[in-house]
Amino acid sequence: MSGRARLLYLVTEDWYFCSHRLALAVAAREAGFDVTVATRVRGHGTQIRAAGLELVPLDLSRRNLNPLRELGPLSQIVGVYRRVRPTIVHHVALKPVLYGSLAARIAGVPAVINALAGLGYVFSSSDLKARALRPAIRAAFHLLLDAPNCRLIVQNPDDRALFTQGGMVQASHISVIRGSGVDLARFPAQPEPDGTPLVVLPARMLRDKGVCEFIDAARRLREEGVAARFVLVGDPDPENPASVPAAQLEQWAALGMVEYWGWREDLAEVFRQCNLVCLPSYGEGLPKSLIEAAASARAIVTCDVPGCREVVDDNDNGLLVPARDSEALAAALRRLIQDRQLRGRMGRRSRERAVAEFSVEHVVAETLALYRACLGEQAPDSLPLDPSGRGGG
């Protein structure tokens, strides 16, 4: 690059940026980019600024997907792009991808990276609203994401095939980068605790994360007399149509079906306390909670769906079950709850896979190389591989 290129991230929520992209942004700054973050600022603005990144507050709700109803936020993004004049923009998640790509085209941004961590409610739900939106979203993907100056990041081969086989984006414009990575030092291998096995579902409280199937599986196992504790860890997401209401979560807990711990910043401690991790999702990009559980040396029960099967090999580091099948989920949970030796073997394999495949260093290196390629340059040997920018291996 001649001089310092300006990299701008567009993300809906500041907490999500800090959880999933902050390490990458810091590495990009250390690699020679000036970095700006445009996002809705709630409680993490200080953390973003403390990392040496410029912060531009945006009022971008995730609830609407119709630009005609949100011309204000769209024009706000265009204004930010014209003022900041980024060399390259990195849009994360569906709405920033669609709005940001349109804004980038209007503002004449030279290079555009679009990252989709799974295809979410619109593609996973059978609701009438989701089915009605799907054709329009597919057409928008083809129009906005398949331009010569755009590259799409997906997190698993299934999503890549969906875009290419559906004629939305040509294969040469797609890169598969497996998630946002896990900090192996922050999530060390943990020995299993003693006592009654504790099973955790760590996710936003959404129906398409399999929360209802988890509740039904817990009910079945309790009725059978299986000794275990079942815990939901995460908050509802009122801006997502699939959100489980807080009142429903509290009712399940009051009935003794599960424990509800709510949002927890200290997931490493949650994994230390648990014996088994479960995510019966209907589909993911590559779930961060599962690679963090794998790094913590936990056996995992999840569904045989895109994203989840990237983390778990059936009967290796966990068990795969069909999505939306609470009976099969209960059977898999029962097997592992009752076999500590098997959990231990699978947990050790989880840690091995996390180290070999899912470290944050891998993701950072691959993404920085893509930035350089989009700017017409080969990634130099000196690119930092660790998120602090100190290098490493």
N, C-alpha and C positions, 0 to 999 in steps of 0.2 A: 504494500500500500504506500502511496505517497502521502506523507503526513499521517494524521490520526483520523481514521474513519469514525463516523458517528453511528453507533448502534442504538436502536430504540426498541424496547420491549413494550408491547401492548397486552395487558392482562386485566381481567375484570376486577380481581380482588387482591389487595396488598398481602393478605395472609397467604394466599395461594402462591404468589410470586416468591415470598420468603421461603415457603416450604419446598417448592419445586424448581425454582429457577435462580435463586440468589447465588448459590455456589457457581453456577455457570456465568452469571453476570460479572461476578468478582473476577473470575478467571479471564473473561473477555477484556475487562479493564486492564488487568495485568499483562495481557497479550498485546495491548496497544490501542484498544478501542476507547473512545469516549462513550460512556454509557448513560442513557436516559431511560427511566421507567415511567410509563404512563399507566395509571391504575386508579381505581377507587380506593381512597385512603381511609382506613378505619383505625386500626390500632398498631400498624407496623411501619408507619412512615419514618419514625426515628431510626429503626433498624436498617431501612433501605439507605437513608442518608449517611448513617454511620459507616456503611460499607463503601463510601466514596462514590455513590451513584446519584445523578441528578433525578429528582422526583417531580413529576408533573401530575397533580391530582386531576382525576376525571370523574364525571358522574355518569357511569356506564352500568346500567342495570342489566342483569342476565335474563330478566323475565320476558322481554319482548324480542322477537327476531325479525320484525318487519321494519326495514329502514324508512318506509314512508311514514310510519308512526313515530319515528325517532330521528327526525331530521336534525334536531338540536344536537344530540350526542354525536351524530355522524359529522355535522359541520364542525363540532368542537375538535374531533379527531383530525379532520382536514386542517384546521387551524394550527394544531400542535405540529403536524408534519411540516407545514409550510414555515412555521417559526423555527423549529429545531433543525430542519433540513437534514434528516438522517441519510446516511449512505446506504444503510441496510436496516430493515425493520424485522422484528421477530414477533409474530402474533401467536398467542397461545389460547386455545379453546375456540369453540364454534363461533360465538358472537364476535370476538376480536378478529378472528380469521376473516369473516365475511365483511364486517364494517371496515376493518383495517385495510383489507385488500382493495376495497373500493376507494377508500381515502388515499391510499398509496398511489393508485392509478390517477386520481384527480390531482394529487400534489406532485406527481412525477418522481416518486422515490425510485432510485436506481435498482435496488435489490430487495426482494421480499421473501422471508421465510415464514411459512404457515405450519404450525404444529397442532395436530389434533390428537389428544390423548383419549382415544376411543370416540365413538360417534354419538354417545349420549342418548338422551330421551327421544329425540326425533327419530333415530334409527332403531332403538331397542324396544320402544313401546308400541303396543298395538292399539293405543288410544286413537279415537277418530281424529283428534287434533294433530297428533304426530303423523298419522298416515296422510293427512291433508297437506302437511308442510313438506313431506319428503320429496315430492317431485320438484318443488320450487328450490329446495336446498340443493338437490342434485344439479339442477340447471345453473344455479349460482356458483357451485363448485367448479363446473366446467368453464364458465365464463371468467371467473376471477382467479382460479388457482392454476390454470393450465397455461398461463402467459409465459413468454420466453424468459422473463426476469424473475420468475417465481419458482420456489422449490417447496415441496410439501414434506414434512416429517410426520411419519406415523410410527407407532410403537410396536407393531407386530405384523407378520406376513399376511394375516387374514385381512387386515384393513388395507394393506397395499393392494391385494387382489380385488377387494371391493371397488377401489377407485379405478384400477386399470380395466377390469372386466366390465365395469359399468360405463366405461368410456368417459369418465369424468376428468381424469388426469393421466397423461401418458407416463409410462414407467420410468422414462429417463428423468422425469421431474420429481420423482419420489425417492426419499431416503428412509430406511428403517433404522431408527435409533431407539434402543430399548429402554424407554422410560426416562425418568429424571435422575436415576441412580440412587445409591444408598451410601451414606457415610459409615464405613465399616468400623471406624473408631467409636463413633457415637452409638452404634448398635453392635456391641460385641456379642460373641457367643456366650450364652447364659446357661448355667446348669438348671435343670428343672426343679421347681420347688416340690417339697413333700406335701402331703395332705390330699384332700379331695380335689380331683382334677378340675381346673378352671379353664373354660373354653371361651375365647374372646372373638367377637366380630368387631373389627375396627374399621369404620367407614362413616361417611355421611349417612344419615338415617333416611334412606330412599328405598322404595319398594323394589327398584331394579338392582339394588345391591343384595337382594335376597333376604331382607330383614324378616318378612312374613314367613318365609320358609324356615328360617332359623328359629323363630318362635314356635312354629309347629313341630319342628324336630325336637326342640327342648321339651315341649309338652309330651310328645310321644315317649321320650326317654325317661322323663320323670314318672309317667304312668307305668313304665316297665320296671321302675325301681332302680334305674342306673344312677349311681352316685356321682354327681358332677354339678358344678356351678356354671351357669351360662350368663355371659356379660355382653351388653351392647356398649361400645365406646364410640362416641361421635354425636354430633348435633343434627337436628333436622335442618333442611335447607329450603326455607319457604319460597325461594325464587325458582325452585325446581318443581315441575308439576307432579313428580313422583315422590315428593317428600312425605314422610310419615309424620303426622302431627305430634307435637310434644305431649298432648293429652293422652294419645294412644300409647306412647312409650311409657308414660307414668302409670297408666292403667295396667299394662302388662307387668310392670315392676311391682305394683301394689298387690296383684294377684299371685305374686311369687313365681311367675313363669320364667323371668329373667331378672338380673340386676341391670340397672341402667346407670352408667357412670358419667354419661355426657361427654363433652369435649375434653380431651386431655392433651396438653402440650408434651407431656413426658411419656411418649409411647414406648421408649426403651424400658422405662420402669414398668409399664403395663405388660410388656412382653416378658420381663423378668418374673413377674408374678404369675403368669399364666403357664399352662401346660400344652395348650393346643390352640391354633389360630384357624378361624373359619371365615371364608368370604364366599357365600353362595350367589355370586353376582351373575346377571344375565349377559354380561359382556363388558370388557374393559379395553383400555389401551394397553397399559402394563401397570397394574396396581401397585402404587408405592408402598401401601401398608403391607402387602405380601412380600416384597423384597426386603423390607425392614424386618418382618417376622422371620424370613429366611436367614438374614444376617444374624439374628438373635438365636439361631439354632433351634427353631421350632418346627415341628411337623405341621402340615397345613392341609385342611380340607377345603376344596374350592370346586368350581364347576368347569366342565369340559367345554369352555367357550373361549373366543379370542381374548388374548391378554392374560387370562388366568392360567391357561395351559402353557404359556411361555415361562411361567415361574415354577410350576409344579409338573413333574413327570409322575404319572400314576404309579403307585407302589414303589417309588424311589424316595422322594422327599415329601410325599403326601399322597392324598387320595383325590381323584377326580370323580365327580358325580354329574348326572344330567342337570341342567338348569331347571328351576321351577318344580323340582321333585323333592318334597320334604321327606318322603319315606326313604328314598335312597340316601339323602343327606343324614337322616337319623342313623341309618345302618353304618355309614362310614364313620360318623362321630362315635357310635357305640364301639366299633372295632378299635379305634385308637384310644378312647377313654379307658378301655379295659386292658390295654396292652402297653405298659410303660416301656418295655424293652423295644418294641417296634417304634414307638414315638421317639425314643432316644436315637435309634439308627436313622430314622428319617430326618430328625433334627440335625444330626451331623452332616447329612447329605445336603440339607438346606444351606448350611453355612458354607460348605464347599462350593455350591453353585453361586451363592451370592458373591464370594470372593472372586470366582473365575469369570462371572458374566455380568454382574449388576453393580459394580462399584461406580461411584460418582465420577471417578477419574476417567473411566471408559467413556461415559456419556459426554463429559466436558471435552475430551480430546476429539471425539467424533463430531460434535457440534461446532467447535471452533474451526475444524478442518472444512466443514461445510460453509461457514461464513467466508473463509478465505477463497474457497472455490467459487462462490457466488460473486465475489469481487474480482474474479479473474486471476487469482494468485494461488499458488500451491502452498499448503500449510508448511511453515518452516519447522525444522527440527527442534527449534527452541520453544515451541508452543508449550506453555505450562500444562502439566497433566494433573496437578492437584489444585483444588478450588482456591487455595490461598495464593496461587501464582508462584509458589516456590520451586515448582518442578517436582519430580518424583516419579515413582514407578509402581 
